[in-house]
Amino acid sequence: MKAFSRIFILLAFLLLYIPIIVLIVFSFNESGSLAEFSGFSLEWYKELFNDSEALTALRNSLVLAVLSSVIATVIGTFGALGLYRMKNKYIKGSVTAVTNIPMMNPDIVTGVSMMLLFVAVAGIISSKSFFGFGTMLIAHVTFSLPYVLLSVMPRFRQLDKSLSEAAQDLGCTPLRAFFKVELPQIVPGIVSGLMLGFTMSLDDFVISHFVSSPDFQTLPLYVYNQTAHNVKFSMYALSALIVIVILVVLLIANFAGSFGERKTRRKRG
């Protein structure tokens, strides 16, 4: 049974990572062909950094992902606080169920519904050029919110209410007690929600496709538009760089988490 489990895990890892390894290897292919590897070259990386359109799309994606994830995290954190303190369990359950709907909805349904909403608003205000950065920001905040709530709510449930009550007994206002006592304890959930929102926004194509405009193009939309012709090999270079950056960030986060746990154990010891 153990041998079967190991074989299954190995196959899963191969299926997951072989395409990424192939992509990284061929991003250095001198001939610009997927048929054979003719030699090592940085030509496609040079071409990438000279491609102003691709760099603009990357910048747009990063700006959109940072803003949408930060806004969604702020709204989602205080939304989770409101749900946590809600007394009526029936209303609380109903609101929680409603906030989970966007996660279960297919992206195409969310994208079409957001597009129809913006078209209706554009008709009301008599605007012809309504789509763009603003509509994409609203859409990305909307689909990121449930993931922030999902990350933060368990942290609120783990809180010790007596600590906040003790802080208020010692003279803190409820607001100050929240920032001094409760907020530090839910920071891991907030960070997880922020990272999830950032990743979801950076990766999104379907919803962005329905609410975007030619004036504001994200990286997934730019890559999709490349598929109408032959995909540039500089796109392989860009994908390889993104994979490497994500790997480095994950390693730093893991090492930082391990270091934090060791520091906490030393303090307790």
C-alpha positions as CSV (number, residue, x, y, z in Angstrom):
1,M,0.0,0.0,0.0
2,K,2.9,2.4,0.8
3,A,4.5,1.7,-2.5
4,F,1.3,2.4,-4.4
5,S,0.9,5.7,-2.4
6,R,4.5,6.7,-3.3
7,I,4.0,5.9,-7.0
8,F,0.7,7.9,-7.0
9,I,2.4,10.9,-5.4
10,L,5.3,10.7,-7.8
11,L,3.0,10.6,-10.8
12,A,1.0,13.6,-9.4
13,F,4.2,15.6,-9.0
14,L,5.4,14.6,-12.5
15,L,2.2,15.8,-14.1
16,L,2.3,19.0,-12.1
17,Y,5.9,20.0,-12.6
18,I,7.1,18.5,-15.9
19,P,5.3,21.1,-18.0
20,I,6.8,23.9,-15.9
21,I,10.3,22.4,-16.1
22,V,9.9,22.1,-19.9
23,L,8.7,25.7,-20.1
24,I,11.8,26.9,-18.2
25,V,14.3,24.8,-20.2
26,F,12.9,25.9,-23.6
27,S,12.8,29.6,-22.5
28,F,16.7,29.3,-22.9
29,N,16.4,27.6,-26.3
30,E,18.5,29.4,-28.9
31,S,16.5,28.2,-31.9
32,G,13.1,29.4,-30.6
33,S,11.7,25.9,-31.3
34,L,9.9,23.4,-29.2
35,A,11.0,20.6,-31.4
36,E,14.6,20.5,-30.3
37,F,16.9,22.2,-27.9
38,S,19.7,23.7,-30.1
39,G,21.7,25.6,-27.4
40,F,21.6,27.8,-24.4
41,S,20.7,31.5,-25.0
42,L,19.4,34.5,-23.1
43,E,18.0,36.0,-26.4
44,W,14.3,35.6,-25.4
45,Y,14.9,37.3,-22.0
46,K,16.5,40.2,-23.8
47,E,13.6,40.4,-26.2
48,L,11.2,40.3,-23.2
49,F,12.8,43.3,-21.6
50,N,12.6,45.2,-24.9
51,D,8.9,44.4,-25.3
52,S,7.2,47.5,-24.0
53,E,3.7,46.1,-24.5
54,A,4.4,43.0,-22.4
55,L,6.1,45.0,-19.7
56,T,3.1,47.4,-19.6
57,A,0.7,44.4,-19.3
58,L,2.9,43.0,-16.5
59,R,2.8,46.4,-14.7
60,N,-0.9,46.7,-15.1
61,S,-1.4,43.2,-13.6
62,L,0.8,44.0,-10.6
63,V,-0.9,47.3,-9.9
64,L,-4.3,45.7,-10.2
65,A,-3.4,42.7,-8.1
66,V,-1.9,44.9,-5.3
67,L,-4.7,47.4,-5.2
68,S,-7.6,44.8,-5.4
69,S,-6.0,42.5,-2.8
70,V,-5.4,45.3,-0.3
71,I,-8.9,46.7,-0.7
72,A,-10.5,43.2,-0.5
73,T,-8.4,42.5,2.6
74,V,-9.5,45.6,4.4
75,I,-13.1,45.1,3.5
76,G,-13.0,41.4,4.2
77,T,-11.3,41.8,7.6
78,F,-13.9,44.2,8.9
79,G,-16.6,42.1,7.2
80,A,-15.3,39.0,9.1
81,L,-15.3,41.1,12.3
82,G,-19.0,42.0,11.7
83,L,-19.9,38.4,11.1
84,Y,-18.0,37.3,14.2
85,R,-19.8,39.7,16.4
86,M,-23.3,39.1,14.9
87,K,-25.6,37.8,17.5
88,N,-28.4,36.3,15.4
89,K,-27.1,32.9,14.2
90,Y,-29.7,32.6,11.4
91,I,-28.8,35.9,9.8
92,K,-25.1,35.1,10.4
93,G,-25.5,31.7,8.6
94,S,-27.4,33.3,5.7
95,V,-24.8,36.1,5.2
96,T,-21.9,33.5,5.4
97,A,-23.7,31.3,2.7
98,V,-24.2,34.3,0.5
99,T,-20.6,35.4,0.7
100,N,-19.5,31.9,-0.4
101,I,-21.6,31.9,-3.6
102,P,-18.9,33.8,-5.7
103,M,-16.4,31.0,-4.9
104,M,-18.8,28.3,-6.2
105,N,-19.9,30.2,-9.2
106,P,-18.1,29.5,-12.5
107,D,-15.9,32.3,-13.5
108,I,-17.7,32.8,-16.7
109,V,-21.0,33.4,-14.8
110,T,-19.4,36.0,-12.6
111,G,-17.7,37.6,-15.6
112,V,-20.9,37.9,-17.6
113,S,-22.9,39.1,-14.6
114,M,-20.3,41.8,-13.8
115,M,-20.2,42.9,-17.5
116,L,-24.1,43.2,-17.6
117,L,-24.0,45.2,-14.4
118,F,-21.4,47.7,-15.7
119,V,-23.3,47.9,-19.1
120,A,-26.5,48.8,-17.1
121,V,-24.6,51.4,-15.0
122,A,-23.0,52.9,-18.2
123,G,-26.5,53.2,-19.7
124,I,-27.8,55.0,-16.6
125,I,-25.0,57.5,-16.6
126,S,-24.9,57.7,-20.4
127,S,-21.3,56.7,-20.7
128,K,-19.9,55.1,-23.9
129,S,-16.4,54.3,-22.5
130,F,-17.2,52.8,-19.1
131,F,-14.9,49.7,-19.1
132,G,-11.3,49.9,-18.0
133,F,-9.2,49.9,-14.9
134,G,-12.1,51.0,-12.6
135,T,-14.4,48.1,-13.7
136,M,-11.5,45.6,-13.5
137,L,-10.6,46.8,-10.0
138,I,-14.3,46.5,-8.8
139,A,-14.5,43.0,-10.3
140,H,-11.2,41.8,-8.8
141,V,-12.1,43.1,-5.4
142,T,-15.5,41.4,-5.6
143,F,-14.2,37.9,-6.4
144,S,-11.3,38.2,-3.9
145,L,-13.5,39.1,-1.0
146,P,-14.9,35.6,-0.2
147,Y,-11.3,34.2,0.0
148,V,-10.3,36.9,2.5
149,L,-13.4,36.1,4.6
150,L,-12.6,32.4,4.4
151,S,-9.0,33.1,5.7
152,V,-9.9,35.6,8.4
153,M,-13.0,34.0,10.0
154,P,-11.3,31.0,11.5
155,R,-8.8,33.3,13.3
156,F,-11.7,35.2,14.8
157,R,-13.3,32.0,16.0
158,Q,-10.0,31.1,17.8
159,L,-9.9,34.4,19.7
160,D,-10.1,34.4,23.5
161,K,-12.8,36.9,24.2
162,S,-11.6,37.3,27.8
163,L,-8.5,39.1,26.5
164,S,-10.4,41.8,24.8
165,E,-12.8,42.2,27.8
166,A,-9.8,42.5,30.1
167,A,-8.3,45.2,27.9
168,Q,-11.5,47.1,28.0
169,D,-11.7,46.7,31.8
170,L,-8.2,48.2,32.0
171,G,-9.4,51.4,30.2
172,C,-9.2,50.5,26.4
173,T,-12.0,51.5,24.2
174,P,-13.5,48.7,22.1
175,L,-11.8,50.1,19.0
176,R,-8.4,50.3,20.8
177,A,-8.9,46.8,22.3
178,F,-9.5,45.5,18.7
179,F,-6.2,47.0,17.4
180,K,-4.1,46.2,20.5
181,V,-5.4,42.7,21.4
182,E,-7.5,41.1,18.6
183,L,-5.7,42.4,15.4
184,P,-2.3,40.9,16.3
185,Q,-3.8,37.5,16.7
186,I,-5.6,37.5,13.4
187,V,-2.6,38.8,11.3
188,P,-1.8,35.3,9.9
189,G,-5.3,35.0,8.5
190,I,-5.1,38.5,7.1
191,V,-1.8,37.8,5.4
192,S,-3.2,34.5,4.0
193,G,-6.2,36.4,2.6
194,L,-4.0,39.1,1.1
195,M,-1.8,36.6,-0.6
196,L,-4.8,34.6,-1.9
197,G,-6.4,37.8,-3.2
198,F,-3.2,38.8,-4.9
199,T,-2.7,35.4,-6.5
200,M,-6.3,35.2,-7.7
201,S,-6.1,38.7,-9.2
202,L,-2.8,38.1,-10.9
203,D,-4.0,34.8,-12.4
204,D,-7.5,35.8,-13.5
205,F,-8.4,35.8,-17.2
206,V,-12.0,34.9,-17.6
207,I,-13.6,37.7,-15.5
208,S,-11.0,40.2,-16.7
209,H,-11.9,39.3,-20.3
210,F,-15.5,40.5,-19.8
211,V,-14.8,43.7,-17.9
212,S,-11.6,45.0,-19.6
213,S,-11.0,47.5,-22.3
214,P,-8.3,47.8,-25.0
215,D,-6.8,50.7,-23.1
216,F,-6.0,48.6,-20.0
217,Q,-4.7,45.1,-20.6
218,T,-3.4,42.6,-18.0
219,L,-0.7,40.0,-18.6
220,P,-3.2,37.0,-18.9
221,L,-5.1,39.0,-21.5
222,Y,-1.9,39.9,-23.4
223,V,-0.8,36.3,-23.5
224,Y,-4.2,35.2,-24.7
225,N,-4.1,37.7,-27.5
226,Q,-0.7,36.3,-28.5
227,T,-2.3,32.9,-29.2
228,A,-4.2,34.4,-32.1
229,H,-0.7,34.3,-33.8
230,N,2.4,32.3,-32.9
231,V,3.2,32.8,-29.2
232,K,6.5,34.7,-28.8
233,F,9.3,32.8,-27.1
234,S,9.7,35.9,-24.8
235,M,6.3,34.7,-23.2
236,Y,8.1,31.5,-22.2
237,A,10.8,33.7,-20.6
238,L,8.3,35.8,-18.8
239,S,6.4,32.7,-17.5
240,A,9.8,31.2,-16.3
241,L,10.6,34.4,-14.4
242,I,7.1,34.4,-12.8
243,V,7.6,30.8,-11.7
244,I,11.0,31.6,-10.2
245,V,9.8,34.7,-8.4
246,I,6.9,32.8,-6.9
247,L,9.2,29.9,-5.8
248,V,11.5,32.4,-4.1
249,V,8.6,34.2,-2.3
250,L,7.3,30.8,-1.1
251,L,10.7,29.8,0.2
252,I,11.1,33.1,2.0
253,A,7.6,32.8,3.5
254,N,8.3,29.2,4.7
255,F,11.7,30.1,6.2
256,A,10.2,33.2,7.9
257,G,7.4,31.1,9.3
258,S,9.8,28.5,10.6
259,F,12.0,31.2,12.1
260,G,8.9,32.8,13.8
261,E,7.9,29.5,15.3
262,R,11.4,28.9,16.7
263,K,11.5,32.4,18.2
264,T,8.2,31.8,19.8
265,R,9.3,28.4,21.3
266,R,12.5,30.0,22.6
267,K,10.5,32.7,24.4
268,R,8.2,30.1,25.9
269,G,11.1,28.0,26.9
